[in-house]
Amino acid sequence: MIRGHFEARGFEVLAAADGREGIELCRACCPDVILLDFKMKSMDGDQALPKLRRLCPRSVIFLISAYQKDIVREKIEGLGVNAYFEKPVPILELDRAVRSALEKK
C-alpha cells in the first residue's frame, strides 16, 4: 500500500523484504528517506537501524510499527529514528512527513 501510494505520485521507491535486504540496498544507494518496519523476518527494525544509520547518516528514517508506542520507543531510543508511525499508517500524514523531509534536503 505504501509503495503504491508513493510510486503513483512519482517517487522512486526501492523496496526490501526485510532488514538484511534493506541494508544491502542501502550499501548500493543511500536513499533520502527510509521507511522501516519495526517487526520483519530475519532482522527487526531495531537491529537494522544502527547499520542503516552508519551506512546512510543523512537519510531520514521513519519507523512504522503495530506494537505499542512505549515498547517501540524504549527499543529504538538513541538509534536515530526521525519519526514513528503506528499501524495502520495514516498515509496522508506519512506523505506529508516524507515530502517535508525531502524539502529540507
Summary of the structure (lengths in Angstrom):
residues: 105
radius of gyration: 12.8
end to end distance: 25.1
largest distance: 34.9
contacts: 287
relative contact order: 0.18
helix: 47%
strand: 14%
